Amino acid sequence: MLTMLKKVFSFIWQALNGLRRLVMSLLVLVIVVAIISSLGEDKGPEVPKDGALVLNLDGVLVEKAKQVDPFKAVTQELQGSSEPPEMQMSDVLDVIKNAKDDNRIKMLVLKLGGLYTSSPDKLMTIGDAIEDFKKSGKQVVAIGDYYTQGQYLLAAYANKVYLNKDGFMSIDGFGRYRLYYKSLLDKLKVTTHVFRVGTFKSAVEPYIRDDMSDAAKDANRTFLNALWGQYQDKIVALRHLKAGALDDMLNNLPERFAAAGSDFAQLALKEGLVDKLMTRNDMEQALIADVGENDEHSFRHISYDDYLSIIHPKFDVPKKGPKVGVIVAQGEIVDGTAPVNMSGGDSIAALIRQARFDKDIKAVVLRVDSPGGSAFASEIIHQELLALKKAGKPVVVSMGTYAASGGYWISASADEIIAHPTTLTGSIGIFGMLATFENSLDAIGVHSDGVGTSEYAGTTLTRPLSDNLKKIIQGNVEKGYDRFLTLVAKNRHMSKEDVNKIAQGHIWIGTQAKKLGLVDKLGDEQLAIKDAAKMANLTHYSVENVVKKLTPKQQFIQTIFGDAAQMAASVQTQKYPWLSKILASLDSDVSPLVDMKDPQGMYMYCRDCNFN
């Protein structure tokens, strides 16, 4: 028997050891291939003279792109799914800005078919860069087989917009629809305990209702109408249309569609949204006429990725001297550490601390692009910001798509707050939520019983909450809301009563928030950097993204494997783009409250800030 066991364990060990050697061999092979490929290239991509820069944006626009895990990417590739690629906003803006002054670049071509749904603030910020590019006298042309609502907002900045003659355009306004689970939870006999403050704090409604409350509908309608107004006004101005043209089209869509021969492309042309309907070959020939033909019988051009690799080398040498540090806090705010697509309380606090003790960093811009999350994690970040200010370094907050709830908590104490006109902010409120399963267990014949030295001892999710414990939790939530009001009142020089009137979980867009005193200015990150430098009395300075420091070895490994994994992810999203978009949307709808894990179960989170 013992001999047999030895043979079994020996076989298992040999199998595991063989697998280990196989994995290590594959890793070595990847590194060798990468190095050989690098050495084998005489030169990298070149910018063609009098050619076009193709802004072929493929993936999701983010404030800060996360490093791709190569093993995860390969696993997803084998499973037939992958995450969409991420494009860093600063990279896109740098490419456009550099191309404006590059004498080799004659034209900018917008090719946006791979661009995922994005928020108006990011698209309009890129649009502003395109407008600045046009000041050089260079032309901008948009080409596409179709345009989604977000893609079209960017395409509208072009001098000419071409659409495939058999293509379509999807403009349908902004909506906010959610799934509601109360009846399901009732059937499962799950008891949902909700503790909240704020009439409009509706993040918990799906668990206690089967529909959206009237208060939530009113609040959502307010900010959605404001956003839609800005979207429509921008399109009208860029395309020289009549005021309210998009509303007019949508309000009479069946008739307009029929008049266009039930053809979406013809409808877009008749409504003045595009300049010409063309086949792909026609578009190619039109661009060849503008910039000439290359060896591959296409128009002379360089892609976004290739141009980015030229202007942004892989290994940048940090500059010396005075700096404005930029720290990005994006995604849900969660307790502890987190990857860059989320704002870990400990992770962001560590970056702020790093900036505090960096003698070259004289001021900090906190770029907030978060709907909030864990109340505890938000306070950890806030405490570190106070320490940064105490050290004499000015802090300017630049708000992105949203800086709401916990995102506003970490913003409120800044020396200055700058929001984009379409930023979703406010949502000043707090809630706690937990579910107990005593009735569910009872239904299947499982019961909990025992004794304790107090009514609170042994409290678990398998037992009902006592009335006294409910009072304590509700009191804690109310205390948190009062702290929120006090924080805002103190830093925004308002009374708590006035803050309460615009709080209650209400969502505001940037233009409204400025009128209400929640933000100081409307503008972008560049304005925030300039103001931060001015506050620190800097005339000559560089801008540094404050990130976790890596060793040269870690940087090399990250670069090699990151490129390989990014390629794998890109291939997969090209195969199944619509499936990837649907899965990404579903994940964003169900995961946030699972990830936040607040120690006290208290959340400052604006779920309604995620819209489409």
N, C-alpha and C positions, 0 to 999 in steps of 0.2 A: 504493500500500500504506500509506504514511504517513498519507495523508488518511483512509483507511478506519479506521486505528487511532485517529486523533483523534476520528472520529465515534463509535466504540465507547466510548471513555473519556468523551467528552462526554455520551453517553446515560447511562452508569453514574453519572456525577457528578450529572446532573440528577435521576435516579431517587432517589439517596441524599439529595440536597438536598431533594427533594420530600417524602421520607419523614420527614426531620428536621423540616421545617416542620409536617407533619401531627401528629407527636408533640408538638411544642411547642404547637401550637394546642389539642390535646386537654388538655394540662396546664393551659393558661390557662383553658380552658373549665371544667375541674373546679374550679379555684380560684374562678372567678367564680360558678359555681353554688353552691359552698359558702358564699361570702360573702353572695350574694343570699338564700339560704335562711336564713342566720343573721339577716340584717337584716329579712327578711320575717316573722319570727316575733315576735308581740307578747310572748309569754312562753314559757318552757320548760314541761316537765311539772310538774303540780301534784299534791300529795298530797291525796287525797280525805279529807274529815273522816269519822272512824269507818269508814274503809275498811280493806282488807287489803293487806299487802305480799306480792306473789307472788315467792317465791324460785325463779324459773324458771331454774335453773342449766343452761347450755347450753355444753358443751365440756369442756375438760380443766382440772382444778385444778392450779395451779402456784404455786411460791413467788414467782416474778417473771415477769410476762408479757413476752414479747418484742415489740418493735415490728414491726408488720406491714409487709412490703415491698409497696407498692401494685402495682408492676409484676408481681411474682411472683404476687400474688393474682389479678390480671386474667388473666395467662397460664394459671394453673391453672383459672380459671373457664371460659376458652375451651376447655381440654382436657378439661373435665368432671370435674376432681378438685380438691381443696383440702385444706389442713390444717384440723383442727378449731380453733375459737376457744379462746382461753386465758382463764381466770378467775383473777385473783390472789387468793390466800388472804386477804391483809390486807384486800382490798376486801370480800370476802364477810363477814368478821368485823366490819368497820366498819359495814356495812349492818345486820346483825342487832343489833349493840350500839346503834346510833343509833335503830333502830326501837323498841327496848325503852322508851326514854324519850320517844319521839315521841307526844304525846297524840292526834295525828291517826290513828295506826295502831292499829287495834283487834285485828287478827289477823295471823298469819303463815301463808301457804299455801305448802306445799312442792310444787313441780311439777318433778319430776326426770327426766322422760323423755329430756332431751337431755344428761344428765350422763354422761360417759364413765367407764369403769372407773377407780377411784381407790383410793389406799392407805388402810388403816384409820386411820392417824394423822391424815390430813387430814380424813377424814369424822368421826372422833371429836372432833377439835378444833372443827369446825363444830357438831357435836352438843352440845358443852359450851356453846357460845355460845347455842344454841337452849334448852338447859336454863336458862341464865341469863335468857333472854328470858321464859320461862314464869314466872319468879319475879315478874314484873310483874302477874301475874294474867291476862295475855292468852293466848288460845287459839292452838294450832298445829295445823293440819290438813294432812295429806298426801293428794294426789290423784294418780292415775296409771292409765294404761291397762295398764301392766306395771311391774314393779320388778326390776332386776337385783340381784345380790347386794350390790354397793356402794351402789346407790340405796336399797335397802331398809334398810341400816344407818343411813342418814340419816333415812329416813322413819319409822323406829321411834321416833325422839325425839318425834314428834308426839303430841298428845293423842288424835287420831283418825286412823286410816289407812283411806282409801277406795281400793278397787280396782275397775276396770271389770269388770262381771259376765262379760264375754267375754275378760278379760285373763289374765295369767299372772304368776307370780313365779319367778325363777330363783335358787335357793340350792343350791349344790353343793359348797361347801367350797373350799379352796385347793389348787392343784396346781402342780407345776414340771416341765414337759416341754419337751424341746429336740430340735432336729434334730442328727443326727450324720453326719459326712461322711467318715469314714476310708475306707470302701470306694470312695466316689467319687474321693477323692484318689489312692487306689491305682490305680484304673482310668486316671486321668489321669497316672499315674506322677509325681505331685508328692511330693517328699520334704519332710516336715514336721519341723522341728527345734524341740523344746520344751525350755525350761530353766525349772525352777520349784523352789520350796521351799514345803512345806506339804502335809500329807496331804490336806487338804480344799480345796486351791486347784484347783477344777475348771473354771475358765473355759476351759482349753485342751482339755478332754476331747473335745469334738465333732470335733476335728481329728486325734485319735490313737486314738479308740475309735468303736465303732458303738453303744455303749450307755452308760448311766450307771454309774459304778463303785459298788461297795458302800459305800465311804467317803462318796462324794457323796450317795448315797441316804440314808444314816444322818444326815448333816449336814442335808440338806434336810428330811428328815422331822421332825427335831427342831424347827427353827424354824417349819415350816409348822404342826405340831401346836400349838405355843405360840401362834401367831397365830390359828389357828382357835379355840383355847380362849378367847382374849380376845374374838373376834367373837361366839362363841356366848354367853358369859357376859353380854356387853353386851345382846344381843337378849333373853335370858331376863329380865334385870333390867328392861329398858324395857317389855317386854310382859307381865311378871308370869307367866311360864311356869315349868314345872317344870325343875329342873336337868337339863341334857343334852337338852333338848327337840329341838334341831335334829339332833343325832346320832341320837336315837330315830326321828325322821321319816325321815332319809336311810337308816338301816339297815333300815327297813321300808317304803321308798318304793313298791314295786309294790303292796303290799297297801293302803297308805293312799290311794294314787292311785285304785285301783279302788273303794274304799269311798266316795270323793268323786265317784263317777260318771265317773271318768276326766276330770275337769275340774280344771284347775290353779287356777282362781279359787276354786272350792269347797274345794279342798284347803287353800289359804291361809287361808280363813275357818275351816274346821274345826280347823286347827292353832293358831288364835288369833293368826295373824300379821297379819291385817287385821281391822277392825271391821265393815265393811259392803261389800257388792258393789253397785255402782250403775252406771247408764249415765252418759255424759258430761253429759247434760242433767240427770239427777238430782243429780249433783255440783254443777252450776251453780246449780240451784234451792236446794240446801242452803246454799250460800255466800251466795246472795242473801238468804236468810232470816236469815243471821247479820250481814251488813254492808250490806244494801240493794242496790238496782239502779242501774246507771249509764245514760247515754243510749244506750249500745250494747246494751242489754238483757242485760248481763252483770253480775256482782257488782262493787261498787265496789272498785277496786284500783289499785295502781301496780306496775309491773314492777320487777324487780331493777335492770336497766340504767338506767331512768329515775330511780329513787331514788338510785342511786349517783351519777348526774350532778348531782343536787341537793346531796348532802352532800359531794361531792368535785369542786369546780370544776376546769376544765381547767388553769388556770394558778394554782398555789398560790404564795403569797409565802413564802419561807423565813423561819422564825422565828429570832429572835436569842436569845443566851444559851446556857447549858450544854445540851449534847445528849448523848444516847446514840445512836451511829451503828449502823445495821443494814446489814450487807453480806451479800448472798445469793450462795452458791456452790451452784449446782444443776446437775444433769446430769453427763455424763461429764467428767472432768478431762482437758483436751487441752493440747498444747503451743501457746504463742503466744497470740494474741488469738482471741476467739470471741464469738458472740452470747450473750444472757443465758440461753438454754436450755441452754448448756453452760458449763463453768467453764474458761475459758482461763487458763493459768498467768499470762501477762502481764496479762490483763484483770483478774483478781481481785487480783493483786499491786498493780496501779495503784490500785485502789479502796482497798486497805488503806493504801497510801502516802498517798493523798488524805486519808484519815481521820487519819493520823498528823500531818500538817501543818496540819490544820484546828484552830485554837485553841479553837473552841467545842465540838468533840467531845471529851468527857472519858473516854468508855468505848466499847467496841465489842462488839456482838453479832454473831458470825459464824453465820449461819443456813446449816447444811450439809444439803443434800438431794442427795447424790451417792453413787453406787456406786464412785467412784474412777476410775482411768484411768492416764494417763501418770505414771510415777514421777518423771520430771524436773520436769514441771509442778507436781506435788504439792509437791516440795521448794522450788520457786520461791515458791509461796504460803506455805509454812512459814517460809522465811527472812524474808519480809516481816512475818509475824506476830510473829516474834521481835523484829524492829526496832520494831514497834508497842509490844510489852510493855516493851522497853528504854526507850522514850520515856515510860514511866510511865502508860500507859493500859491499864486492865484489859481482858481479853478473855474473854468468855463464849461458849461454843459452844452453840447450840441445834440439836439434831438433828431432822430431819424424817422423811420416809419411810425414808431410809437415809443412813448416814454410815459407809460400810464401805470397807475396803481403803485406797485413796488418800484417801477421805473421812475415814477415821479418822486417817490420817497428818497431815492438816492440822488435825485437831481436838485431837490428843493434848497439845499444849503449851499449851492454853488454861488460864486460871486456874480455870475451872470448866466442866464439861461437863454439859449437861442434855439428856436424851433423852425422847422419848415412849415410853410402855410398849410400843408396837408397832414402834418404830424398829428397822430391821435394821442392825446395826453389827458391829464386829470384822472378820472376814475378813482377819486380819493375815497377809499372805503376799505373794509377789511372783513374777512369771514373765516369761519372755521367749519370743518365738516368731517364727520366720520360715520361709518355704518356699523351697526351691530347685527349679529346673525342668530340671536337667541330663538326667534320664531322660525327661521329657516331650519335650524337644527332640531327644534321641537317637531317640525313636520316630518322629519325622517327618523324620529325616535332617539335623538341625542339630547342629553340634558346636562346642565352645569349646576353643581351644588357644592357647598363647602362652608367654611367659617373663616373669619378674619377679625383682626383687632379693631378695625374701623369699617365703616360702610364703603370706604374707598379702596381698601386692601383687596388685591386680586381682581381689580377692574380689567376686564379683557373684552374683546369684540364678541365673545360668546355669551356675554351677559348683558342685560339691559343697563342703561345708565341711570343712576339715581337722580332724583329731582335736585338734590343739593349739588351734585356734580355738574348737572346742566346749568345751574345758576352760576357756579364758579366759572365754567367755560365761557358762558355768555358775558359775565363780568370782565373776564380777561379780554375778550374781543372788543367790548365797549371801551375798555381802558386803552387798547391798541388804537382804536379809532380816535379817541381823544388825543393821544400822542401824535397821531397823524395831523390832526387839525392844528395842534400846538406847533408842530414842526413847520408846517406851511405858513401859519400866521406869523411866527417869529422871523422867518427868513424872507417872506414876501411882504413884510411890513403891513399886515392886515390884522383885523380882529378875528378871533375864532368864530364869532357869529357870522361874519362875512364869508369866511372860508367855508363854513358849514353850508351856506346857501348854494355855493357852486360845487360842493363836494357830493356826498350821498352816493358816490359811485358813478356820477355823471361823466360821460366822455365828451371831450371838446376837441375840435381840430385847432391847428396852430393859430389861425387868424382869430378864432374865438378866444383862445387861451390868452393871447396878448391883450385883448380888450378887457379880459377879466383879471389881468394882473398875474397870471400864473407863469408867464414867460416875459422876457424883457424885449427881445427882438425877433424878427423873422429873417431867416437867412440859412446859409449852409455851413458845412464844417470849416470851409476856408475863412469865413467871417469869424467863426469862433477862434480859430488859430490866430488871426490878426489881432482880435480883441485881447486874447490871453497874453500875447507878446507885448501889447501896449500896456496892459496892467503891470507887467513885469519890467517895464521900461526897456524893452529890447528893441534895438534898431537893426542889428545884424544877428540872425539866428538860423538854425536849421530845425527841421521837424523830424521827430523820431517816434516811431510806433513803439510803445512800451510793451514788450512781450517777454515771456519767460525765457531766460537766457539758456542757450544750448552750447555745448562744447563743439569745437570744430568737427570732431568725430560724429557727434549726433547730427549736426547740420548736413554732413556728407551723406550719412545713411538715410536721413529724412528726404534729401533731394533725390537720391537714386531711386528709392522705393516709392516715394510720392509720385514721381513722374510715371513709373510703371503702373501703379494702381490707378492713377488718374486716367491713363490711356484705356485701361480695362473698363472703368466706369463709363467713359465716353462712348466706347464701342457699344456697350449694352444699351445705353439710353438712345442711341441712334436706331437700334433695332426695334425697341418698344417704347417710343417717347410718350404716348398717351397713357400706357399702363404705368410708367414711372411717375407721371404727374398725378394720377389717381391715387397711387399708393402713398406718395409723399403727402398729399392732402389728407388722406385717411389717418396717417400716422400723427400729423399735427393736430388732428381733432380729438384723439383719444389719449395721447401720452402725457400732456403737461402735468396734471395733478399727480400722476404716478412718480414723476421724476423729482418734484420739488422737495418732498420729504421734510417739511418743516418740523423741528423738534416739538413744537407745541401744537402742531396741526393748524396754524394760523396763516392765512394767505392774503396777500395784497396782489390780486391778479385780475387783469382785464381780458376775460375770454372773448368778449364781443369786439375786441380790437382786431381780431382775425376775421377778415371779411373777404368777399369776392364779388 
